[in-house]
Amino acid sequence: MTDQKPSVLFVCVHNAGRSQMAAGWLRELAGDRVEVRSAGSMPADQINPVAVEAMLEEDIDITAEQPKVLTTEAVQDSDVVITMGCGDACPFFPGKRYEDWKLDDPAGQGIESVRPIRDEIKGRVETLLAELLG
């Protein structure tokens, strides 16, 4: 068995808000100890600018990220798959760890509404990281 670092895939519908914020938090908190991916079942054209603004307030820059389409390969290559309201669009593979995080969608919301979503995502990512790295 290889001493491979764990990989996490964050999935939401548009891959423009929640999943991008979660990926940003995990990259920030885990450094290179975890492989981080994100994708969407119906990716948007660009990342939600309010999500970008909310993350910049925490000194995390996700402006270079682009929404990506969810692929079967991305799920197969990940140890943990975190879904955020993508419903049945996420393919299921036995042996993977799946979690569904029920979070409000930041789409169309102002910064005052997005901050609590960002902060809840941070707490969940911290818990996940502690579980993955012990």
Buried (B, 14 or more C-beta within 10 A) or exposed (E): EEEEEBBBBBBBBBBBBBBBBBBBBBBBBBEEEBBBBBBBBEBBEEBBEBBBBBBEEBEBEBEEBEBBEBEEEBBEEBBBBBBBBBEEBBBEEEEBBBEBBEBBBBBEBEBEEBBEBBBBBBEBBEEBBEEBEE
